[in-house]
Amino acid sequence: MKIAVITAIFGSTDDPKPFCAQSMPEGVEVERFVFNEVNTPIPLPNLPPRLQAKYFKTQSHHIPILKGYDVHVWIDGNIEVTNKGFVAALNYPLFSGGLSKIAIQAHHERSTIEQEIGFILDSMDNPYLSIRYGAQPLEDEYNSYLNNGMPPTAKLYSCNVFARKLGRVSNELFDEWWRLCIEWSWFDQSAFSYIASRAEDVVAVVDMGGVCTSPYYTLHSHTQWNK
């Protein structure tokens, strides 16, 4: 089995973070990819840097160099992997039986998208949040998902680290995720909760010890968060 570990950093928002060698069962290969403006296999000239990175996050199955891998692991650019068991722990739900195709953490502070959007809108005096989301139609997007069947109790996930099995099911879900990011906002947690609420049997919550307290990785501040 082959696993690709993917990060995309465009617009110099982050410096590439260390990724420690992984301990895997015999027969499992792990290869690390970090894409940026210099080495991108797809130019994406008409997208701003944040969406350029999000393309690799959601559309990795369309990128030629990443074909031939069984699993894609995504890591945001501000995450440093410090534990050799990171990839194995993240992928465990995908290979322990069941229908799971995506393994992802629950959000470490809030439970629903409604809570998260409320937190963001109530914190617009925070420059980090206002620059990122001040011009994004977060409320309209949320209401659209509710009108299309997403329950108000739909789970909130932490989308900075996840693993997925490549195949029709996850590929179609991630194609929809990308479409929604283009149509609505680059607040991808909202769109992910919407698609996950319609495919809960294939989304497994994995406990990596918390986003800010994980024994597997360190979450750093973005190098240039104002981009």
trRosetta pair geometry for C-beta under 8 A, 3 or more apart (Angstrom, degrees):
i j d omega theta_ij theta_ji phi_ij phi_ji
1 27 6.6 65 17 132 76 87
1 28 5.0 -11 67 -113 98 76
1 29 7.3 -173 93 26 50 70
1 70 4.8 -66 -156 33 87 151
1 71 7.2 34 169 1 112 106
2 28 7.8 173 -84 -160 26 53
2 29 4.9 -15 -114 65 71 105
2 31 7.1 -2 -171 6 96 109
2 68 6.7 -5 73 132 151 77
2 69 4.6 -109 110 -125 102 66
2 70 5.6 125 54 5 64 88
2 71 7.7 -176 97 32 47 73
3 24 7.8 -168 24 -115 133 151
3 28 6.7 20 -5 180 113 96
3 29 6.8 179 27 90 71 53
3 30 4.9 -19 72 -106 106 70
3 31 7.4 163 86 24 55 65
3 69 6.3 93 -127 -169 15 112
3 70 6.8 -48 -75 61 59 86
3 71 4.5 -16 -115 70 85 105
3 72 7.7 168 -161 -89 64 20
3 73 6.1 35 174 -12 107 111
3 87 6.2 122 121 -173 155 132
3 91 7.1 -74 -112 -72 144 151
3 163 7.9 -23 -149 -142 117 117
4 31 5.7 -26 -111 70 64 91
4 33 6.0 3 -173 2 102 121
4 60 7.4 -177 95 172 132 134
4 66 5.3 166 124 -143 175 91
4 69 4.2 -53 -16 -109 106 173
4 71 7.3 -177 30 92 64 56
4 72 5.3 -18 69 -113 99 68
4 73 7.0 -172 93 27 48 74
5 19 6.9 151 119 -165 144 149
5 30 6.2 29 -18 -175 115 97
5 31 7.0 -173 22 88 80 39
5 32 4.9 -28 70 -107 109 64
5 33 6.8 163 81 24 53 70
5 73 4.5 -20 -110 71 69 114
5 75 6.4 18 179 -4 94 118
5 87 6.6 -85 -77 -95 124 120
6 33 5.1 -10 -109 69 68 106
6 35 7.4 0 -164 -2 89 107
6 56 6.2 -153 164 158 124 107
6 57 7.7 175 112 -98 119 45
6 60 5.7 -139 -22 -112 176 141
6 66 7.0 12 -83 -112 132 138
6 72 5.9 -5 0 -169 127 98
6 73 6.7 158 18 79 74 54
6 74 5.5 -33 71 -104 96 59
6 75 7.1 161 77 24 44 74
7 16 7.3 129 98 -129 141 84
7 17 8.0 -156 -136 37 172 91
7 33 7.2 176 32 96 61 60
7 34 4.8 -9 70 -114 101 76
7 35 7.3 -177 94 25 51 69
7 74 7.5 119 -85 -163 51 58
7 75 5.0 -43 -76 77 101 88
7 76 7.1 57 -131 153 96 9
7 77 5.5 123 -178 -88 113 63
7 79 7.9 -154 -105 53 127 95
8 34 7.5 165 -89 -164 31 50
8 35 4.4 -18 -112 67 82 102
8 36 7.2 161 -162 -74 59 47
8 52 7.0 -146 155 124 128 76
8 53 4.0 169 104 -138 108 71
8 54 8.0 -129 75 -24 135 21
8 55 7.6 -106 130 63 175 73
8 56 3.7 126 -45 52 145 145
8 57 6.6 -113 28 -42 121 77
8 77 7.2 -79 81 -61 37 108
9 12 7.6 53 154 -106 101 21
9 13 6.3 -144 -158 53 83 85
9 14 5.0 -106 -130 60 125 93
9 15 8.0 89 -175 -123 162 6
9 16 6.5 -139 9 -74 153 72
9 34 6.7 -2 10 -176 106 97
9 35 7.4 159 26 82 59 52
9 36 5.1 -21 75 -92 80 99
9 53 6.6 36 -94 -103 20 124
9 77 4.2 110 -89 -117 100 140
10 13 7.2 26 74 4 45 106
10 36 6.1 164 -85 -144 56 60
10 37 6.0 104 -131 -52 81 84
10 40 7.9 28 -88 -63 111 136
10 49 3.8 -167 116 -153 99 85
10 50 7.5 -142 73 -53 107 22
10 52 4.2 17 7 84 173 127
10 53 4.9 -150 17 -48 102 90
11 48 7.6 21 -64 167 140 74
11 49 2.8 7 -31 -128 123 173
11 50 7.1 -26 16 -44 149 59
11 52 7.6 141 -21 44 98 125
11 53 8.0 -83 19 -27 102 116
11 224 7.5 -130 132 83 88 126
11 227 4.8 173 148 151 123 139
12 223 7.1 -89 158 93 72 125
12 224 5.6 38 116 21 86 142
12 227 7.0 117 73 -24 74 169
13 49 6.6 158 -29 133 113 134
13 50 7.6 79 -51 -84 153 75
13 53 7.8 -62 32 -34 137 154
13 77 6.3 100 89 78 100 149
13 222 5.5 -38 168 -170 90 118
13 223 6.4 130 149 52 36 88
13 224 5.3 -115 -128 65 40 86
13 225 7.2 75 -161 -93 90 33
13 227 5.1 -134 -90 66 86 123
14 17 7.2 -40 161 -31 121 96
14 77 3.6 155 50 135 147 116
14 78 5.1 -134 -110 -70 139 70
14 220 7.8 119 -140 85 113 117
14 222 5.6 -87 -75 -146 91 71
14 223 4.7 138 -121 6 39 106
14 224 7.6 -133 -55 26 37 73
15 223 5.1 107 -10 -70 81 151
16 34 5.2 39 -120 -169 125 161
16 77 7.3 -79 -102 -154 47 88
17 77 7.1 140 -3 175 104 49
17 78 6.9 90 -37 -161 137 22
17 79 6.2 -165 59 89 155 34
17 80 3.9 -121 172 -84 125 77
17 81 7.6 121 115 6 110 63
17 220 6.6 176 -96 12 134 135
18 80 5.3 38 54 -150 77 102
18 81 7.3 -124 110 54 66 65
18 82 7.8 65 94 -86 109 65
19 32 5.4 147 88 -119 154 147
19 75 7.6 139 -102 65 119 166
19 80 7.5 -139 -73 -155 50 53
19 81 4.7 38 -134 45 66 116
20 81 5.7 -131 23 112 78 87
20 82 6.0 68 -9 -146 131 24
20 83 6.9 139 56 34 136 10
20 84 5.7 -88 119 -75 116 68
20 86 7.8 119 58 1 96 125
21 84 6.1 -1 93 -117 65 103
22 30 4.9 6 53 50 138 164
22 84 5.5 153 -132 -164 35 65
22 85 7.6 125 -151 -85 78 16
22 86 6.5 -93 -110 50 105 86
22 87 4.7 12 -144 18 151 124
22 88 7.2 157 -178 -21 109 89
23 84 4.3 60 -8 144 97 114
23 85 6.1 -26 53 -78 105 63
23 88 6.9 -43 86 -16 72 136
24 28 4.1 -118 157 87 126 115
24 29 7.6 179 83 -79 155 13
24 30 5.8 160 -35 -22 147 114
24 87 6.6 -29 -82 86 107 123
24 88 6.1 180 -109 -68 65 105
25 28 5.1 70 63 5 76 122
25 88 7.6 116 -17 -114 84 120
30 87 5.5 -163 -111 -5 142 179
31 69 7.7 -122 44 -98 111 127
33 65 7.4 142 -121 116 145 120
33 66 7.0 -91 9 -87 169 100
35 39 6.1 -128 -135 88 59 94
35 40 5.3 78 -177 -97 106 71
35 41 7.6 -75 -126 6 124 78
35 56 5.5 -178 52 -99 142 159
36 39 6.1 58 49 33 72 86
36 40 6.7 -117 89 -44 24 90
37 40 6.3 -30 -131 -6 21 117
40 43 6.6 125 103 -99 121 28
40 44 6.9 -81 160 21 151 106
40 52 7.6 -51 -109 179 155 116
41 63 6.1 112 66 -164 127 97
41 64 6.4 -126 150 46 149 96
41 65 5.5 171 -39 -7 159 119
42 55 7.3 -116 90 130 135 140
42 63 6.5 -105 -17 -115 123 90
44 47 4.7 -38 171 30 102 118
44 51 7.8 -162 177 110 128 87
44 52 4.7 140 113 -120 144 90
44 55 5.9 -158 -101 17 147 163
47 51 4.2 -119 -175 94 113 113
47 52 4.8 150 98 -63 117 72
47 55 6.8 103 85 -34 175 128
48 51 5.4 81 58 19 73 101
48 52 7.0 -128 101 -13 33 92
49 52 5.3 -52 -144 31 34 117
49 53 6.6 30 160 -14 67 101
49 227 6.5 -8 62 147 143 116
50 53 6.1 -55 -156 36 31 107
50 54 6.4 29 148 -18 64 110
50 186 5.3 63 129 176 124 163
50 227 7.9 172 -52 123 95 81
51 54 5.1 -52 -139 40 40 115
51 55 6.5 57 154 -33 66 91
51 181 7.1 157 -125 141 92 116
51 182 7.5 86 -147 -93 130 73
51 186 6.0 -111 -75 -97 81 126
52 55 5.8 -43 -159 17 31 115
52 56 7.6 23 148 -8 58 98
53 56 6.0 -57 -163 36 41 106
53 57 6.4 43 142 -23 70 108
53 77 7.2 -65 -143 -28 145 123
54 57 4.9 -51 -146 35 42 121
54 58 6.0 12 164 2 74 109
54 178 7.4 149 139 -121 96 78
54 181 5.7 -152 151 164 143 159
54 186 6.1 -138 -43 -143 158 100
54 188 6.4 178 -137 -60 123 138
55 58 6.7 -74 -142 50 23 88
55 59 5.1 -34 -177 34 65 124
55 178 6.9 64 -120 -134 55 122
56 59 6.8 -63 -95 59 18 80
56 60 5.9 53 -175 -80 57 82
56 63 6.9 28 -123 -50 76 150
57 60 7.3 -43 -176 -37 6 101
57 74 5.5 72 -140 -141 75 143
57 188 7.5 -35 112 -122 143 177
58 174 4.9 178 -170 -176 71 92
58 175 7.8 143 155 -82 100 21
58 177 4.8 -146 -139 97 126 112
58 178 4.0 165 116 -67 136 91
58 181 6.8 -176 -9 5 162 143
58 188 7.5 -148 -59 -140 125 139
59 62 4.8 -32 171 30 95 117
59 63 6.9 106 120 -34 81 92
59 174 6.8 174 -79 140 41 110
59 175 7.4 74 -104 -98 81 59
59 178 5.3 48 -55 -77 100 154
60 63 5.5 -51 -155 19 46 117
60 66 5.1 -80 177 122 88 163
60 72 4.8 138 100 -150 148 160
60 74 7.5 -153 -30 -77 144 100
60 174 7.8 -48 29 155 79 156
61 66 7.3 -104 -97 105 25 115
61 67 7.5 75 -163 -93 52 75
61 72 7.2 -119 -61 -18 74 147
61 166 5.7 148 -107 -135 110 102
61 170 7.8 146 -48 104 143 94
61 171 4.8 -90 79 -114 170 102
61 174 6.8 120 9 74 119 139
63 66 4.5 48 82 21 103 114
63 67 7.4 -167 87 -31 52 78
64 67 5.8 -44 -156 5 38 115
66 69 6.0 -55 -179 17 67 124
66 72 6.6 40 178 -101 126 118
69 72 6.3 98 103 -70 130 72
69 166 6.6 116 93 -17 71 142
70 165 6.8 -30 160 -142 76 75
70 166 6.2 -147 -168 30 28 105
71 91 6.2 29 -176 -119 165 125
71 94 6.9 116 -112 111 129 164
71 163 5.8 7 179 -176 116 103
71 164 6.8 165 -153 82 71 36
71 165 5.7 -42 -99 -99 79 50
71 166 6.8 -145 -87 -10 26 85
72 163 7.2 170 89 -151 44 57
72 164 5.7 -11 59 58 87 87
72 166 6.4 84 -11 -61 97 97
73 87 6.1 -88 -59 -126 167 90
73 90 6.3 84 -130 104 119 144
73 91 7.3 -72 -81 -62 115 101
73 161 7.9 -3 -179 -166 89 75
73 162 7.4 -170 -149 97 56 39
73 163 4.6 -20 -102 -101 79 86
74 161 6.7 -177 92 -139 72 32
74 162 5.4 10 47 53 104 77
74 163 7.6 -169 17 -80 67 38
75 79 5.0 -123 -178 73 97 128
75 81 6.7 -61 -126 -46 156 111
75 160 7.5 29 -158 156 43 72
75 161 5.8 17 -110 -108 64 81
75 217 7.7 -159 -140 -128 118 158
76 79 5.1 94 65 -8 80 110
76 160 4.0 -44 -12 -157 130 92
76 161 7.0 -82 2 -55 87 65
77 222 7.5 59 88 -123 104 86
78 160 7.9 -50 58 -158 91 133
78 219 6.4 45 120 -165 99 64
78 220 4.7 -135 -178 69 87 81
78 221 6.8 -101 -157 118 136 12
78 222 5.1 -81 -74 -85 137 60
78 223 7.6 -166 -100 -18 94 72
79 160 6.3 140 -46 152 133 114
79 161 6.5 141 -130 -68 173 108
79 217 5.2 16 -177 164 101 136
79 218 7.2 155 -157 77 56 46
79 219 5.9 -24 -103 -103 76 60
79 220 7.3 -171 -84 17 25 82
80 217 6.1 160 82 -164 47 81
80 218 4.6 -10 60 56 103 98
80 220 6.3 62 -12 -23 105 114
81 86 4.9 -78 -156 -9 114 172
81 216 6.8 -27 -145 154 76 80
81 217 4.8 -43 -105 -102 50 101
82 86 7.8 112 49 -55 44 127
82 216 6.9 152 55 163 76 29
82 217 5.8 148 13 -114 84 36
82 218 5.7 61 -25 -15 129 97
83 86 5.0 126 76 -50 87 87
83 89 7.9 6 108 8 129 136
83 215 6.1 68 -64 132 150 72
83 216 4.2 -93 41 -131 132 54
83 217 7.0 -96 17 -50 96 54
85 88 5.2 -65 -162 51 68 113
85 89 5.3 67 140 -27 93 107
85 216 6.8 -99 82 -113 79 102
86 89 6.2 -66 -149 37 22 105
86 90 6.2 15 162 -15 63 113
86 208 8.0 40 -142 -144 73 120
86 216 4.3 126 -103 -175 84 113
86 217 6.2 73 -117 -51 133 98
87 90 5.9 -59 -144 39 28 109
87 91 6.1 13 162 -8 65 116
87 163 7.8 111 -154 -88 66 136
88 91 6.2 -69 -145 45 24 102
88 92 6.7 51 154 -58 62 88
89 92 5.8 -25 -154 -16 32 117
89 206 7.3 133 147 172 76 125
89 208 6.3 116 124 -112 124 82
89 216 6.1 -130 56 -88 144 146
90 103 5.9 143 169 106 65 128
90 161 6.8 -105 -119 156 135 108
90 162 7.6 168 -173 -156 117 22
90 163 4.8 126 137 -22 105 126
90 206 6.0 111 -140 118 48 162
90 208 6.5 12 -86 -85 80 123
90 216 7.7 154 -46 156 97 164
91 94 5.2 -59 -170 36 69 117
91 95 6.3 26 146 4 93 111
91 103 6.4 169 -115 32 29 152
91 163 4.9 -101 -87 137 72 170
92 95 6.7 -89 -153 50 30 87
92 96 5.8 30 163 -36 73 122
92 103 7.4 126 54 -132 58 159
92 206 6.8 130 54 -129 94 120
93 96 5.9 -60 -131 27 31 116
93 98 7.6 -43 180 63 78 134
93 100 5.0 -61 143 117 98 167
93 103 4.5 147 54 -106 115 116
93 204 3.7 -171 153 124 146 152
93 205 7.9 140 -78 64 166 28
93 206 5.3 -131 -10 -80 127 100
94 100 5.5 -121 -101 107 51 105
94 101 7.0 59 -127 -136 99 21
94 102 7.9 74 -87 -44 107 5
94 103 5.4 -95 -39 -30 96 120
94 163 6.3 -100 -23 111 140 117
94 164 7.8 163 -98 -137 140 24
94 165 5.5 160 -162 -44 127 106
94 204 7.1 -158 -63 33 58 139
98 204 7.4 101 104 -79 142 126
99 201 4.9 9 78 150 139 99
99 202 5.5 -79 130 -90 97 66
100 103 6.5 58 162 -69 128 80
100 201 7.9 -130 -76 150 52 52
100 202 5.9 128 -133 -162 34 43
100 203 7.1 20 -135 171 83 1
100 204 3.8 5 -129 -30 141 121
101 164 6.0 31 147 -157 76 82
101 165 4.7 -99 -149 46 72 103
101 167 6.7 -111 -137 54 127 114
101 169 5.1 -169 -45 96 170 122
101 170 4.4 -153 148 -57 125 107
101 173 7.9 137 93 20 131 141
101 202 4.3 -7 22 -175 101 109
101 203 7.7 -36 56 -70 73 45
102 162 6.3 0 -173 175 91 122
102 163 7.3 164 -154 87 46 50
102 164 4.6 -9 -104 -103 73 95
102 165 7.7 -112 -60 20 46 73
102 170 5.9 146 -59 -117 94 112
102 173 7.4 -91 -40 91 140 151
102 196 7.8 -110 81 -107 144 102
102 202 6.1 65 15 134 91 85
102 203 4.9 -21 72 -112 111 66
102 204 6.8 170 86 25 54 70
103 162 6.3 166 85 -162 54 71
103 163 4.7 2 53 55 104 95
103 164 7.4 -168 21 -74 65 48
103 204 4.9 -23 -104 74 71 103
103 205 8.0 112 -155 -142 61 5
103 206 4.5 43 179 -29 102 130
104 157 5.0 26 130 -168 128 133
104 158 7.1 -180 169 64 91 62
104 159 6.9 -7 -157 -104 131 54
104 161 7.5 154 -138 95 66 60
104 162 4.0 -11 -95 -112 91 111
104 163 7.8 -165 -64 29 60 55
104 192 7.9 -140 169 170 172 139
104 203 6.6 -32 29 -165 112 95
104 204 7.5 133 24 77 63 54
104 205 6.8 -48 78 -113 64 50
104 206 6.7 131 51 22 13 94
105 108 7.5 -2 147 -53 124 85
105 157 6.7 128 83 -166 50 78
105 158 4.4 -24 86 51 106 112
105 161 6.4 41 0 70 116 99
105 162 7.6 -129 6 -83 70 76
105 205 6.9 63 -144 -160 26 75
105 206 6.1 -65 -77 70 61 74
105 207 7.4 95 -124 -110 86 28
105 208 5.5 -70 -83 21 123 107
105 210 8.0 131 -167 -121 139 17
105 211 6.4 154 113 -66 153 86
106 111 7.9 -5 -179 -124 116 59
106 155 6.6 -81 -123 -177 94 117
106 156 7.1 75 -167 85 73 65
106 157 6.2 -80 -118 -115 36 56
106 158 6.7 47 112 -2 20 93
106 205 5.1 20 -42 -148 94 126
107 110 5.3 -26 115 62 139 66
107 111 7.1 -158 61 -88 112 22
107 116 6.9 -115 -128 -77 170 124
107 156 4.2 -24 0 117 135 104
107 157 6.1 167 -40 -167 79 6
107 158 5.0 137 -99 -54 51 82
107 189 7.6 55 -76 -152 122 137
107 211 7.6 -21 -153 -20 45 135
108 158 6.3 31 -17 -62 83 141
108 210 4.9 83 -123 -152 128 80
108 211 4.4 -127 -18 18 135 100
108 212 6.2 -175 106 9 165 91
108 213 7.8 149 -149 18 145 93
110 115 4.1 -170 -168 113 123 125
110 116 5.0 167 87 -68 148 75
110 119 6.4 -128 -57 -19 151 142
110 156 5.6 -6 103 70 87 162
111 115 6.1 67 47 20 67 150
111 155 7.1 -74 178 -136 67 58
111 156 5.8 136 148 23 19 110
112 115 4.9 102 60 5 78 100
112 116 7.1 -145 101 -3 44 88
112 152 6.8 31 -172 158 149 63
112 153 6.1 -90 -98 -143 130 34
112 154 6.4 101 -141 67 89 57
112 155 7.2 -92 -100 -127 58 19
112 156 5.3 -179 -119 -32 7 107
112 193 7.8 101 -160 -155 56 153
113 116 5.4 -57 -145 39 37 111
113 117 6.0 34 159 -17 72 105
113 142 6.0 179 132 -121 121 108
113 145 7.7 5 84 74 163 150
113 154 6.2 1 3 80 111 105
113 156 5.6 164 -58 -90 52 95
113 189 6.8 170 -110 125 91 95
113 190 5.1 97 -146 -117 130 73
113 193 4.8 -156 -51 57 122 163
114 117 6.1 -55 -142 39 26 105
114 118 6.2 29 156 -19 61 110
114 142 6.9 119 -89 -169 63 141
114 152 5.9 14 -29 -164 141 89
115 118 5.7 -58 -149 38 28 114
115 119 6.4 31 153 -22 64 105
115 156 6.9 -89 57 -32 105 152
116 119 5.6 -51 -150 32 31 113
116 120 6.5 30 152 -18 64 104
116 156 5.5 147 -31 -132 128 143
116 189 6.4 -76 130 109 165 142
116 190 7.7 -153 84 -72 127 82
117 120 5.7 -53 -148 36 35 111
117 121 6.1 27 157 -13 68 109
117 138 5.0 169 -138 154 109 121
117 139 6.6 136 168 -81 138 61
117 142 5.6 -56 -38 -55 166 149
117 190 7.0 56 -64 -88 112 122
118 121 6.0 -59 -141 42 28 105
118 122 6.0 20 161 -13 65 114
119 122 6.0 -65 -144 43 24 106
119 123 6.1 6 160 -8 63 121
120 123 6.0 -78 -147 45 25 102
120 124 7.6 59 154 -65 60 73
120 129 5.5 -169 -149 -166 77 126
120 133 5.5 -30 179 91 133 158
120 138 6.5 -143 85 -139 138 175
120 187 7.8 -32 -75 -121 174 143
121 124 6.4 -8 -162 -38 37 107
121 138 6.9 -153 -60 75 104 138
121 139 7.4 45 -73 -54 146 106
123 126 4.6 -3 160 7 97 121
123 129 5.1 57 106 47 105 163
124 129 6.4 -113 -103 103 41 110
124 130 4.8 88 -164 -89 69 99
124 134 6.2 101 -143 -103 107 94
125 130 7.3 55 -78 -44 6 130
126 129 4.4 54 83 20 109 108
126 130 6.4 163 78 -14 54 90
127 130 5.7 -61 -134 43 31 107
127 131 5.8 29 169 -19 69 109
127 226 7.1 -19 147 -101 114 101
128 131 6.5 -61 -149 35 19 105
128 132 6.5 7 158 -9 57 116
128 225 5.4 -24 -123 148 96 133
128 226 7.8 -95 -105 -79 56 64
129 132 5.9 -64 -145 44 30 107
129 133 5.7 -35 180 35 69 111
129 134 7.6 107 127 -50 63 80
130 133 7.1 -81 -122 58 17 70
130 134 4.3 36 -171 -58 64 122
131 134 6.6 10 -68 3 13 114
131 225 7.7 115 70 135 138 78
131 226 5.5 -73 -177 -142 174 64
132 136 7.8 -25 134 -8 61 131
133 136 4.7 -65 -153 32 63 123
133 138 6.2 30 -177 -50 115 129
133 185 7.4 46 -135 -176 83 135
133 187 5.9 52 -113 -68 114 119
136 141 7.8 -24 157 -9 92 136
136 184 7.9 60 -172 147 93 72
136 185 3.9 77 -168 -135 115 123
136 186 6.8 -110 -106 35 136 70
136 187 5.7 126 143 -17 155 110
137 140 4.1 -33 166 44 112 118
137 141 5.5 124 104 -28 85 92
137 184 6.4 -111 69 -165 103 75
137 185 6.0 -156 49 -58 65 112
138 141 5.8 -58 -148 36 26 112
138 142 6.3 26 156 -19 64 108
138 185 6.1 -3 -81 -22 62 171
138 187 5.9 27 -105 25 98 160
138 190 6.9 178 -149 -49 78 157
139 142 5.7 -54 -147 36 32 112
139 143 6.3 28 156 -16 66 107
140 143 5.8 -56 -146 40 30 109
140 144 6.4 37 152 -25 63 104
140 184 7.7 -165 96 -143 92 99
141 144 5.7 -54 -152 30 31 114
141 145 6.7 28 153 -16 64 103
141 180 8.0 102 -155 179 114 99
141 184 4.1 92 -109 -169 119 134
141 185 5.5 -86 -43 4 157 112
141 187 7.4 154 70 62 159 114
141 190 5.7 75 122 127 124 149
141 191 7.6 -61 176 -63 126 80
142 145 5.9 -57 -155 34 32 109
142 146 6.6 33 149 -18 66 105
142 190 6.0 -92 -81 -150 78 129
143 146 5.4 -50 -147 36 37 114
143 147 6.3 38 153 -19 67 105
144 147 5.7 -56 -149 38 31 111
144 148 6.3 15 155 -6 65 112
144 184 7.3 -147 48 -99 146 131
145 148 5.8 -65 -145 47 32 103
145 149 8.0 -76 172 58 57 52
145 150 4.1 -2 152 16 95 142
145 154 7.9 -77 142 22 128 160
145 190 6.9 -159 -16 167 152 93
145 191 7.9 -159 -80 -107 133 45
145 193 7.6 67 168 91 160 94
145 194 4.2 -107 -136 -102 128 123
146 149 8.0 171 -176 36 25 14
146 150 5.6 -76 -85 65 39 89
146 152 6.7 27 -114 -73 113 74
148 194 7.5 41 79 -161 118 119
149 197 7.8 176 117 114 84 120
149 198 7.1 68 103 -82 123 108
150 154 5.0 -30 -179 -38 97 149
150 193 7.0 79 -158 123 136 90
150 194 4.9 -70 -79 -122 141 74
150 197 4.9 101 -132 64 81 158
150 198 7.7 -74 -89 -40 75 92
151 154 5.3 142 66 -47 72 80
151 197 6.4 -170 26 -161 81 136
154 193 4.7 110 132 167 119 105
154 194 7.0 38 165 -85 166 39
154 196 7.3 127 -174 80 106 92
154 197 4.1 -49 -124 -79 118 132
155 193 6.2 -160 79 -133 53 95
155 196 6.7 -72 61 110 103 132
155 197 7.4 170 25 -79 75 82
155 205 7.6 -103 174 -74 158 126
156 189 6.5 28 -157 171 83 119
156 193 6.0 -25 -100 -87 47 133
157 162 8.0 37 158 -80 130 127
157 189 6.5 -168 65 -144 70 87
157 192 5.7 -87 52 117 124 129
157 193 6.5 179 9 -76 91 78
157 196 6.7 94 -20 -9 136 167
157 203 7.9 -92 -76 179 147 131
157 205 7.7 -142 -112 -107 98 89
158 161 7.1 9 116 37 101 81
158 189 7.8 -16 -111 -111 26 117
158 211 5.0 -148 -153 -73 160 128
159 162 6.6 -31 -147 -23 54 125
159 188 5.6 -127 107 99 165 107
159 189 5.3 -153 -4 -87 124 73
159 192 5.5 163 -86 -7 131 163
160 211 6.9 84 45 -139 127 117
160 219 7.6 60 116 -116 158 113
161 208 6.9 -32 97 17 143 168
161 211 7.9 173 17 -118 114 83
161 217 7.1 161 -82 35 151 156
164 170 4.5 153 175 -165 121 149
164 174 7.2 134 113 -52 172 131
165 170 5.9 153 73 -9 63 145
166 170 6.6 -109 -120 68 24 125
166 171 6.8 47 -160 -57 65 101
167 170 5.8 76 55 25 74 94
167 171 6.5 -147 90 -9 28 102
168 171 5.9 -66 -138 42 21 111
168 172 6.1 18 167 -18 64 110
169 172 6.4 -63 -153 34 21 104
169 173 6.6 15 154 -13 60 110
169 199 7.7 154 -179 -160 101 138
169 202 5.8 -149 153 -128 134 160
170 173 5.6 -57 -148 40 36 112
170 174 6.0 29 157 -15 70 109
170 202 7.2 -157 -74 157 78 133
171 174 6.0 -62 -145 42 28 105
171 175 6.3 35 153 -24 64 104
172 175 5.5 -47 -146 31 33 115
172 176 6.7 32 154 -16 62 102
173 176 5.8 -57 -156 37 32 110
173 177 6.4 38 146 -25 65 104
173 195 5.3 129 -161 162 90 132
173 199 6.0 -90 -100 37 131 165
173 202 7.5 -162 -38 91 155 138
174 177 5.0 -41 -143 30 42 120
174 178 6.5 45 156 -18 65 98
175 178 5.9 -53 -153 35 31 109
175 179 6.5 33 150 -20 63 106
176 179 5.4 -52 -147 35 36 115
176 180 6.3 34 156 -18 67 105
176 195 5.4 142 99 -104 123 133
177 180 6.0 -59 -151 36 28 108
177 181 6.6 30 151 -20 63 106
177 188 6.9 50 180 -160 103 104
177 191 5.5 122 -144 129 66 118
177 192 6.1 30 -125 -87 118 69
177 195 5.8 -82 -72 3 83 156
178 181 5.6 -54 -150 34 34 113
178 182 6.6 29 154 -16 66 105
179 182 5.9 -60 -155 38 32 109
179 183 6.1 21 154 -13 68 113
180 183 5.6 -57 -136 44 33 107
180 184 5.6 -11 176 17 71 116
180 191 3.8 154 108 -134 135 129
180 194 7.0 176 -137 64 166 138
180 195 7.5 -150 -2 -41 149 112
181 184 6.9 -69 -121 55 17 81
181 185 7.1 -65 -144 87 53 35
181 186 5.7 53 -165 -109 98 53
181 188 5.5 -8 -94 -98 116 91
181 191 5.9 -106 -59 12 69 164
184 190 7.6 -104 118 92 143 126
184 191 6.7 164 54 -71 132 112
185 190 7.1 40 61 45 116 134
185 191 7.9 -171 60 -33 76 110
187 190 5.2 43 113 5 103 113
187 191 7.7 137 96 -6 64 90
188 191 5.5 -57 -154 44 53 109
188 192 5.9 54 149 -25 79 105
189 192 5.7 -57 -146 37 31 111
189 193 6.4 33 157 -21 66 103
190 193 6.0 -54 -152 32 28 110
190 194 6.7 29 150 -20 61 106
191 194 5.5 -53 -153 33 35 115
191 195 6.5 23 157 -10 69 104
192 195 6.1 -58 -146 42 33 100
192 196 5.8 30 157 -18 68 113
193 196 5.7 -59 -139 43 27 110
193 197 6.2 35 158 -30 64 105
194 197 6.0 -53 -151 25 25 112
194 198 7.4 8 155 -4 57 105
195 198 6.1 -67 -161 42 37 103
195 199 6.4 -11 156 20 72 115
196 199 6.1 -83 -138 61 33 82
196 200 6.4 71 162 -89 72 60
196 203 4.6 23 -144 -37 103 169
197 200 6.7 7 -142 -56 28 98
199 202 5.0 -31 159 37 102 109
199 203 6.2 99 105 -19 84 102
200 203 5.8 -70 -141 43 39 103
208 211 8.0 64 77 -80 111 44
208 214 4.9 0 132 -128 96 120
208 216 5.4 -73 -171 27 103 134
208 217 7.6 1 159 20 131 101
209 213 5.8 -117 144 105 90 80
209 214 4.3 122 75 -126 104 52
209 215 4.9 97 -12 6 177 81
209 216 6.6 148 28 2 123 90
210 213 3.9 19 80 50 131 94
210 214 5.6 -155 71 -58 58 64
211 214 6.6 -12 -136 -29 13 110
211 219 6.0 41 158 -48 80 151
212 219 5.7 -75 -107 39 56 135
214 217 5.2 9 94 47 133 71
214 218 7.8 -146 67 -72 94 31
214 219 7.7 94 24 -25 110 97
221 225 6.6 -62 172 -48 89 129
222 225 3.9 120 71 -81 117 80
224 227 4.8 41 121 -9 107 116
